[in-house]
Amino acid sequence: MKNLPIDQTYVQDVLFRLLNTPSPSGYTDRVVHLVADELEKLGVQVELTRRGAIRATLNGERSSPDRAIVAHIDTLGAMVKGLKDNGRLELVPIGHWNARFAEGARVTLFTDISSHRGTILPLKASGHTFADEIDKQPSNWQNIELRVDEVFYSRKDLMRLGVHVGDFVAIDPQPEVLENGYIVSRHLDDKAGAAVLLGAVKAVVDNKIKLPVDCHPLFTISEEVGSGASAVLHGDVSEMLTLDNGTTAPGQNSSEFGVTICMADMSGPFDYHLTNYLIRLCQEFEIPYQRDIFRFYRSDSAAAVESGADLRTALATFGVDGSHGWERIHWNALESLTKLVTVYMQSPPLFLRDQDDIGPRFGFPMQPA
């Protein structure tokens, strides 16, 4: 195992292309093709599930027990709940995010036949009309509406241009990169994780690294609505590393710098042995890291285990300030996480015994007393 050079320009470029490709959960075909194109350019074998989750394969010296590394490419968004008499649209969220972060967002409305630009506004949006009543409105999805930038002043106008209940609404990311290394955007959860995974794959391919065991980069399309990696695994995968955002906030131990290793989330502890192995890799290869626990958080790992997959899971994250809102990360965390992923790809299987779904006691590990 060795540290591999990371193509930072590539990671940043692919991150911005991902961010600028709308992909709220349920409307992900375009971003699936983008990621599949990137993998095929790198000469990596790609397979898709019926709905579009991606399973790539980097062949190793042995085929089992193989490992998976997963990031999700779906994002938060909204759908049309109702057509209003004033020509505005009632919305419901896709995924779990607060309406206060929807207010003021520029968006794209996708109908069956066209797309239109618009803005999400509170019901009382004019200070010259409502004065301090604006500040007294509750912040929830029942008190906001979508103003489409078309001649829409009635329900009839909306129907004339083919707007329907169930149309998708994609939220503009508005990404910005600062010279000091900060990146500010919506949807860094988890398109930054997908960019990290693609950057790690490129590093392995460019340096012609022969992996010890088959590795499957996975890109899921429904993590924000709960199902995530439940549909793209196969039974031979014995260990899975999830890449996602860490929550930097008061009371948390996450950081916008280095790798944040999650020890447990709301679905319970992650695998003891795999998690501690990642920590040892960080120590051995001098990758800065910290540990944290996320109380109100679930990931692709939870979806896989809850679907019945018997595999060891771990979660390694890049710290995000303002998650599910106006998100901010630092390049240092992306670089650190990419380094960890590349050395993990080069590492031997955690336990050869794990190649069998069920087997004898011999070779089963023991946690310290």
N, C-alpha and C positions, 0 to 999 in steps of 0.2 A: 504494500500500500504506500502511496505517496501523494503529496499535495499536487494537484494539477493546476496549470494556469487557467484562469477563468476569462473568457472573452466578455469583458464588461460591456463593450459596445453592443454586442449581440444581445445580451440580457436586457439592456435598457431599450434597445430597438424593438425586440419582440414584446416587451412589457407594454410599450406604447401602442403597438399594433393590436395587442389583446384588449387594452383599455378602450381603444377606439372602435372596437367591434362589439356592438350591442349584443348582450346575451343574458337577459333575465331568465331565470329558470322557466323552462317550457318553450323558450324561443332561442335555441342555442345552435341551430344548424350551421350558421355562418362561422361561428368561432370554432366549431368542431372541424370544419374544412380547413380553417387557418392552421390549427395545431397539427392536423394530419399532414398538411402540406409541409410544415416545418420538419416533422419527423421523417417524411419521405425524402426531403432534400438532404437530410443527414444519413440517408441509407438505412433507416431503421424500419423494421417490419411493423405494420400497423393493422389492427383489426378493430372493427366497430360493432357495438351491440346494436340491436334493432333501433333503439332510441338515440344512439349516437355517443355513448360513452366509449372512450378510446383505450385500447390496451396495446401498448407497444412492447416489443421484445428485444432485449440486448442479450444475445446468446453468451453463455458462460462455458467454462470447462466441464461443468456437469449441469444437468437439467433439473436436478432436485436435491434438496428442498429449495425451490425458488422463492424469490422475494419480490415484493411490489413496493413502489413508491408512488404516492398518489397526491394530486392536487386537483382542485375543482375549478372549472372554467365558467360555471353559471354564476350569476350575480343577483343581488336584490333588484327589485323593479316594482311594477304595479300592473293592474288590469282594470279595464273599464267595468264598473259595477252597474252604472245606470246612465242613461241619456236624460239630461235635465231640460226643463222647459226654457231656460235662459240660454241654451246652446253650449253650456258647460258640461263637463263629464264628472260623474262620481267615480271614485277610485277605491280599490282595495289593494293592500300591499302584497307583493310576492316576496316571501321570506319575512323574517322578523326584524322590522326596523321602525323607528319612531317617526311619526308624522312631522315632528318639528324639523327633521332633516330633509323632509320632502318639500317643505315650504320654500318657494323661490327657485326650485330646481328647473332648469331647462331640460326638455325631454323630447323624445320622438315617439309619436303614436303610430303604431303599425296596424292598419286595417287589412282586410282581405285583398284589397286591390291597390292600395297606395300607402304612403307614409306622410305624416304631417308633423310640423314642429309646434311646440307649445310650452306653457309654463304652469307649474303647480302653484296655486295661490290659496291663501285662506279665504273663507267665504266673505269676510269683510276685509278687503285689501286696500281700500282707498283711505288714506289718512285725512284727506280733505273732506271726505263724506262721513266717516265714522269716528274720527277723532280718537279719544282714548278707549272707545269700545274695541278697537283692534287689539289692545293689550289684554282685554278681559276674555277673549275667546279661548276656550279650551284647545289644547294642542292634541288633536286626534284626527283619525282618518275621516270622521264624519264632518269635520269642520274645514276641509280643504276640497278643492275642485281643480280640474284641469281646464285651463283656457287654451283652446287650440287657435293657432294663428291663421285662421281662415274666416270667411264670412259666415260664422256660425252664431246665430242669435235665437235659434229655436230648435226644438227637437227635430222638426222637419228638415232644417238645414243640415243637421248631423246625419240624418238618414239619407239625405240626397247624395252625400259624398261617401256613403258606405260605411259609416261608423256603427259599430255594434257592441253590445255587451260581450265581454270576453276578449276584446282587442288588447294587445300587449302595449305597455308603455315602458320604454327604456330611458333610464336616467343618465344624462350627460356626465361623463367622468370629470371633465375639465382638469386634466393632469398638468402638473407644473413641476419641473426639476430645478432645484436651486444649486448654485455653485458650491454651497457648503455640504452637499450630499443629501439634503432632504428631498423627498418626493411627496407631493401632496396631490391627492386625487380621490374620487370615489372609486369603489370596486377594486382597490388594492387587495382586499379579501375577495377572491384568492388569486387574482390574476398575477400578483407578484409571486405567489407560490408556483404558479404554472410557468412563469418566466424562469424562476430558479431551476425548476426541474428540466426545462428545455436546455438551459445553460449547462447543467451538469451532464446531460446526455451529450451535448456538443463537445464538452471537455473530454469525455471518455472516448468518443469517436475520433476526434481530432488527434488525440495522443495514442490511438491504436491500442488501448488498454484491453487486455484479455481478462474478463471478469471470472471469478472463481465459480460462480453459479448464475444461472439465468436470472435476469432482473427485468421486471415489467414496469415501466413507467405507465401510470394510469392517469387519465384525465376524465373526471366525472362531471355530470351535467345536471345534478339535482341535489347537491349538498345543501343549498340554502332552504330547501323545502323538506329535508330530512332523510331522503333515501340514499343519496351519495353513492358510496362504493359497494352497495349491496348487490348490484347487478353485473359487475364487470370482473369479478374475481373467479378463479377456478380453484378446485380443491387442492391443487398441488402447491399453492402459495402458503408458506408456513410463517412468514413474517412480513408485516406491512408497516412502512413508515409514512405517516401523513404529514404533509407540508401545508401549513395554514397560518393565520395571523395570531400573534400573541397580544394580549390585552394590557397595554401600558396605561395604567390609571391608578389613582390613589388606592392604597391597600393591596396592590399587586406587586409582584417581584419581577415582572417582565421589563424589558428595556428595548428601546429603539436601536440598540447597538448589540452586536453579537447574536448568538442563537439563544432563544428561550426554549428550554426543554420542559414540556408540560408533564407533570407527574400524575395528574388526575384531572378529569373534568366532571360535568354533571352526570355522566354515564358511569363514573367510577374510575379506579386506578388503571393506568396503562400497564402493559406487561413489565414486570419488575426487571427481568433479565435484559430485554431489548432496550428498555429505557436507560438502564445503567451502562449498557454497552455503548450507547451513543454518548453518554457522559465521558466514558473512558476514551472514546475516539477524540472528543473535543480536547481532553487533557493531553493526549499523546501528540496531537497535531497542532497544539497551541491555538485552538479556535476558541475565542471568548464565548462564554455561555453563562446562563443563570437558570435556575429552576423556578417553576411557578405552578400554581393550581388555579384552574378556572372554574368558578362555581356555576356560572350561567352560560354554558358553552358546550356544544357538541360538534363532532366533525365526521369526516368520512370513516374514521375508525369505528365510531359508535354504530353507524349504519351497517358496516360489515359484520360486526359481532352480533348485533341484534337480528340480523338476517340469518344467523346460524353458522357463519364462517368460524371455524376453529383455527385461529391463527394468533400469533403474538402481534400486538399493535403498539405503536409509539407515536408521539406527536412532537415534531420539532417546528418551531415557529420563528417568524420575523416579527418584531414588536411593532404594533400599530397603535398610534394615538388616535382616539376618536373613532373606534371601530364601528362599522355600520352607520357612519355619518360622514363627516369630512375627515377622511383618513390621512395620516401622515406616517411615513416610514423613513428610514435612513439607509443609504446605500450600504453602509457597513454591515447591517443585518442581512441584506440580500447576499452580499459577498461571503459572509461567514456561513450562512446556511448553504450556499452553493458548495463551498469547500467541504462541509460536513457530508453533504449528499454524495459528493464524488468519492470520498474515502469510504463511506459506508457501502457504496456500490462495489468497491474493490475488496471489501472485507469478506472473509469466509463465512459460510452459514453459521448462525449462532449455535445450533445443535443439529448434528446430522440425523439424530433420532427423529427430528421433526418432519423428515420426508414421508413418514408414515402417518396416516390419519389417526391410527390408534395402534399401540404396540406394547411391548413388555416394559417393565419398570427400568430395566437396564439403560443407562444413559440419561435418565431424567435428572434435571438439575436440582440443587438444594440451595435455598436462600440462607444467608448467614443467620446463626442463632443469636 
